[in-house]
C-alpha cells in the first residue's frame, strides 16, 4: 500500500506535465502546427495557426480593414 502511494506521488508530476504541454488541444480557436522538415531537408519551425472566421461578412471586413490601413495612418504612402 505504501509503495503504491509512493509510485503515484512520483508519477503525478510527470502526468501533469504531459497533460499541460499538449498544444494541439487549445480550445479549438487555433491550431498548433508542429515543426517539420521540408523536401530540401530544412527544418520548419512550429507555429500557431489562427482560426479562420466562419462569418459571412469576414471577407468584406478584411477588405474594409485592408483599405483603411492602406489609405490612412502611418502606413499611408505619401
Phi, psi and omega in degrees: 000314181293324179293321179294322178293320178296319178298317180297316179294331178286322184275339184302314179298324179292321178294320177294321179295315180294321181288330181276344183269359183283100184277348181282342179256068186253037175089359176085351182279337177211165184233137176271123177263119185289154175299147181212175179246129180278182186293341178267002178088007179273145181278129174263131180288152174283153180205168178259122179269126180291154180286155179266134181290139177258009180290143179290339180263011186298315182294319178298317180293322178296316180294322178296317179295317179298316179298316182299311185285339177274344183246354182223165172077199187286347180270001183290134177282133183250000000 
